[in-house]
Each structure stands twice: as C-alpha cells, then as structure tokens.
Amino acid sequence: MVCVVSRTGRQFQRYNKGRRQVVGCIPYRLKISSDGTISEEFEVLVISSQKGHALMFPKGGWELDESVEEAASRESLEEAGVIGNVERQLGKWDFLSKSRGTFYEGLMFPMLVKEELDIWPEQHLRQRVWMKVGEAREACRDWWMKEALDVLVHRLSSSPSTKKHVEEDKNISMLYSIC
C-alpha cells in the first residue's frame, strides 16, 4: 500500500551548521526496445516544480525520524510516483535556495526505478517526464542537480553491473508474471 499524502511542515527537518538538509534522487531506467532487449542507454525522470515553471529531480527535506535513504525514497514516491532501489550517494552540494535566499545542503542519490505508479501524492501538482540524459541536463534548472547527473552518468558508464542488475530484475518480473 502506498501513502497518498505528502509530508508537510518543517518542524522535523534536519539541519547541519544552520543549513537545511534536503535529499533527492535521480530516478533512472535502462531503455528496453520493442523486442525486449536492454539497451546500454538510460533515461532519467524529471519532474516539474510545484508552480510548474522549472524541471528538476525529486528532492525535499530530510526528517529526523528517517535515514537519508528513506528520505530520498520518500521524496521520489511523493513527488514523482516512482519506487526503486536507492543506490550509493552521488555527492553533497551546498546551494542557495532561489525562493528563500538561504543556503541548503543537498544530498543526491541514484534510484533504479522498479515501479512507476499511476497514482501518487503530488500527481496533481507536478508533471513527470522521462528524458534522455542530455535533454534532462539541458532542462534541469539547478546547477547542483546537473552536477549530480554528471556523476551518475560517469558511474553508470564505467559500471558493467548496471545492465546485469536490470536484466536480473527483468527475469524476476517475468517469473512473477508467469506464476
């Protein structure tokens, strides 16, 4: 069962040296052709801001009652409606919030998407779009998210295990659909 309401409020937010800590994910998937073959190319999921003026990756406040990975997973579910495996952290960036004029600390993680939900908490507030990496890099408004995407691209292009994991997941899914 999936929670259909986003967390709100900032009373349980984490701070580090006065900077609010936000966590996010870059949801990704390897492209699968019509004949079922897995490509070396991957796509990333971007979402619109709440006001719809910009594209970004899902992110939000890290709260006191959750691990950093749980926060990243929660934000991806609430804002983008995806569930998957949160992988090793891409990095940590200090950035200035355009709307609040204060510095934040942003931590980003890759998420290999396992499921894309039809209904999710912020579906009426945001649009989501799968894009090629180059398109997403161009469209993303935040420099620090672009840097996180660069780290992900480097990591995935130098790791032969990514395609193997997706192939294993595909085989497991096929087994469940047969049963």
Protein Blocks (a to p, Z undefined) as FASTA:
>chain_A
ZZfbdcedjklccceehiacddddddddddddfkopacfbdcddddddfkopaccddddd
ddfkbcfklmmmmmmmmmnopacdddddfbdcddddfklopacdddddddddfbdcfbdf
klmmpccddddfklmmmmpmblklmmmmmmmmmmmmmpmklmmmmmmmmmmmmmmmmZZ
